[in-house]
Amino acid sequence: MGKLPSAQELLEQLKLIAGPFAEYALRGRKKYVDLRLRQDQAVRSIYIRSADKIAKEIRRLKRTGAGSEMNMRYLASLRDSLKHNGIGESLQELLTKDIVKAVDAGSTYSLEVTMSQISKTKLVKQPLQRAFFRVNERAVEAIWARTQHGLHLSDRIWKHDQKYRMAMSEIIQDGVATGADPVETARQLEKYIRRGRKTLAVDYPEMMDRMGNRIPQDISYEALRLVRTETAAAFGEGTIAAASVSPSYTGMKWVISGSHPIPDICDDLANADHGLGKGVWPPGQEPPMPAHPNCLCVLISVHEDTDDFMKRLNEWTKDPKSHPDLEDWYKNVYSEVA
């Protein structure tokens, strides 16, 4: 396997593929990268806020006379806080916004390329803008509708809510079983959320011996991986959906990232040969993103040479029968929303 591309080399590849439309490709990529960069802190903040709320409630209970040791009164009082912890609602709210933004980022390149081309003709832009808006809406719907292991995205979000509730309950129940100081139990919850199970093993070895592997190493990591994966899927869905309504679209290129220390499915996708160029997939056969969790590869639509396309488009305006593919696009995409 050859040298993997760095982030800068990846951008150079996108610029090379996009040619005169490199600005549009980089604009869409920046939208996506900016979105990904803020997600880690956004997800962790959801978990930290919830754990801090439970820890605050434990301290309040001690101050108001629930006892100087963890007991069943604490457990009974905290059940409602654990049940309504806000993890599921917050993850759903975050993904609702980020999926829309990722689809928009994915559609940016094809939208900008097509609008640039159409601006050189007598066709008005509004019908095409509506066509892109409609396919973006469908792309968002497709992400929420897709299933993994028989579960829709909303179901998978609530599974993370349940895992969090169980992990918090394990620490609280251990405090009740041992009669721990409530303030210390509150600290354990706060430390676990921020630093993971490894910190508890160092600071509270006896407790970890009792609990074993009943709590995850990092309770927020799986949720973060879910958010990353669904955002990547939305970016890919938006990329493919937008390309499908562009009349100059000829194929979808899979550009491999530098996050593959050993060959995997992404290498196969990036090296596939369908007669359109290395890694370029025919319309209708585009591989979905991501190929695996945390995949950082890129899909970029390939468009007909601008001069060739504009020549064909001008010929078509004079004689619609001269280019059946453009006539089909006009009837089934452009005119449908005109």
N, C-alpha and C positions, 0 to 999 in steps of 0.2 A: 504493500500500500504506500502511495506517495505521501509527500508532505501535505498535511491538512491546511486548509485556508484559515488565515486569521480573520478577525472581524473586519479589518480594513481590506484585506484581500477579497472577502466576500462582497463588500460594497463595490470594489473595483469590478468584480464579475458582473454584478447587477448593472453597473454603468455600461459595461461592454455589451451586454445583452440588449439593454434598452436603447443604446445608440443615441439618436437625437432626442429621445424622450427620457434620458437618464434622470433629469430633474424630477420627473413624475415618479419614477421608481424609487428614488431616494426619499421622496416625500412620504410615500406610503410606508416604506421601511421604518422611517423615523417615528411615524405615528405608532407603529406596532412595538418598536423597541422601547419607546417612552412608556407605553402601557405596561409592558412586561417588567420594566425596572421598578415601578412603584408597587407591583403586586405583592412582593415578599413582605414589605412592611405593612401593607394594608391587611393581609391575612393574619399576620402575627398580632397586629393591634386588636383584631377582633377577639382573639383568644385571650390576650392579656387583659383587655377590658372586662371580659366575662369573669375570669379568675379573680381579678382584683375586686370585683363586685361581691363575689362569694366570700373572699377573705375579709372584706370590710364588714359583711354581715356577721361573720363569726366573731369578730372583735366587738361588734355592737351587742351581740347576744351575751358575751361575757360581762360587758359593762352593765347590762340591764338585769343581771342576776341569774343567767342560765347555768352558772357553775364555773368553778376554777379548773375543772377537768372536763374534757370532751365526754359527753354522755348522750343518751337517747333523746334528750330534749333538743340538743343541737341538731342531731340527725333529722328529727321530725320537722324542725323549723327550717332546715336547709333544703328539704325535698322540693319545695316549690321553686326556690331559686335555681336548683339543678334542673328541674323540669323546664323552666322558662329561662334558659341561659342565654338565648339570643344568638347562638352560634349559627343555627340553620337559617334564621331570618337574615342575619348579616351577610352570610356567604351568598344567599340567594340575591340579595340586593346588590352586592358587589358584582356578581356574575351577570346580572341583568344589564348593568351599565357597561361592563367590560366586553361582553359579547357583541353588543351594538357597535362599540368603538373598534373592536377588532375586525368586524365585518367591513366597516367603513374604511379602515386602513387597508384591508385586502383589496377592496374595490377601487382604491384611489388610482392605481396605475392605468388600468383599462379604461376607467372613466375619463381620465385626463387625456389619454392618447386618442380616444374616440372623439371627444369634444374638440380637440385640436384639429383632427381630420375633417370633421363635419363643418367646422367654422370656415373652411375653404370652399364650401359648397353653398347652394341656395336652400338646403334643408334647414329648417329651424331646429333649435336645440331642445326646446321644451319637451317634445315627445320622448326624446332619448333620455333626458334627465329623469322623466317619469319611469322609463323602463329600468334604469339603473336603481332608482329608489325601490321599485317593486321587487326586483331580484334580491336586493339587500334585505328587504323585509322577509322574503322567503328563506334566505340564508340563515337569518336569526331564528326563524321558526324551526328550520331543519336541525339546528344545534340542540334546541330544547327537546326536539322529538326523537333524536337518535338515542339508541340504547347501548349499554355495555353490560354483558352478563344478565340481560333481561331487565335492567334497571334504567329508567329515564334519568336525566340529569338531576331533576328535582329529588328523585328517590336517593340518588347518590349523595346529594347534599345532606339530606336528613340522616344518612348513615354516619356521616362525620359528626353530626350533632349528637347522635347516640354514643359514639365512641368517646367523645369528650365528656359526656355526662357520666359514663361508666368509670373513666379514669379519675375524675374528680371524686366520685363516690368512693372509690377504693381508698384514696388517701384519707378522706373524712372518716370512713368506717374503721380504718386502722387506728385513727386517733381515738375514736370511741372505744374500740376494743382494748386499747392500752391505757385509757384515761389520760391522754396527753394534754398538755397545756394548750388551750384553744388558740392562743396567740402563736404558738409554735406550729400548730396545724395550718394556720393562716399563712405563715411564712413558707411552709412546705409547698402549698399550692402556688404561691407567687414564684418561688424558685423553680418549680417544675415547669411551669408554663414558659418561663424566660430562658431556662438553660437545659431542660430535658432531664431524662431519668438518670443520666450519668452524675449530675450534681447531687441528686438525692442519694445515690449510692455512696458518694464520698461523705456528704454531710450527715446522712441518716442511714448508716449501713444496716442496723438492726431492722429498721422498717422495711428496707428493700429486700432483706433476707426473707421477711414474712410475706411480702407481696410477690416476690419472684418477678415473672414477666407479665403480670396482670395489667400493667400500664405500658403504653407505647414509649419508645425511646424519645420521640419528639411528637407530641400530640398534634401540632399544627402542620407538620410536614406533609402528611397525606392530603390535607385540605389544600395546601399550597400546590401540590402536584396536580390535584384536580383542577384548580383554577388555571394553572399554566396550560394543562392539556386542553381544556375547553376553549381557552383563549386562542391557542394555536389552531384548533379545529375551526373556530369562527373566522380566523384570518384566512385559512385555506378555503373555507366555504365561500367567503366573500370574494376571494381572488378568482375562483372558478366561476362563480355565478356572474360576476361582472364581465369576465371574458366572454361568456356565452352570448352576451347581447352586443358584442363589438363586431362589426362586419369585417374588420381586418384581422381578426383572431385566427391564428393558424396552428397553435399548439401550446402546451404548458410545460415549461422547463423546471425540473427539480434541481435546485442548486444546493449542494451539500455544505453543511456548516463544519466548523472545526471542532465540534463536540463529539467526535467519534474516534476514540483511541484505537479501537479495533473495528474491522469491517462488520457491517450489519446491513439490514434491509435498506437503509438509506443509500448505501453504496450501489446496491442493485438498481434503485430508482434513478439515481443520478447518472448511471452508466448505460441505462436501457437504450436500445436503438430501434426506433420505429420508422426509420427512413426520413426523419425530420431533423436530425441532428442529435448529438449525444445528450441523453437525458430529457429529450422533448417528447411529450406524450400527446397523441392526437386528441382533438376535441371530442368529448364524450367518454374518453378513457383516462381522464386525469386521476392520478393517485390522490387519495384524501390525506390531508394533514391532520395531526402529526403521525409519523410512522411509528412512534413509540413515545412514552411519557418523557417529558423534558426535551423533546426534539427541537432543535433550533434551525433546521433546514428551511429553505425558502422556496416558495413557488412564485414564478414570474411568467406572465403570459407573453407569448411570442407573437408578434404582429407582422403582417406582410410589409415588405419594403414600401416606405411612404410614397415614393414616386410611382412605383408600379400600382399601388392601391389607388392613388388619386387618378391615374390614367384610366384604370378600370371603372372607377366611380363616375368619371366624366363621360365615359363611353356608355355607361348604363343610363345616365340621365337623358341621353339622346335616344337610346334604344334599350328599353328594359329587358328585351329578350337576349341581348348580347352577353349578359352575365347572370345566369339563373340564380346563382348563390346570393347575389346582391338583391335581386328581385324578391327572393324568398325572405331575406332579412327585412326588407322594406315592408312586406305584407304581414309577416308574423311577429316582428319586433317593433319596428318604428310605427307602422300604421295602427297596430293593435292598441296603442296607448295615446295615439294622436288626438 
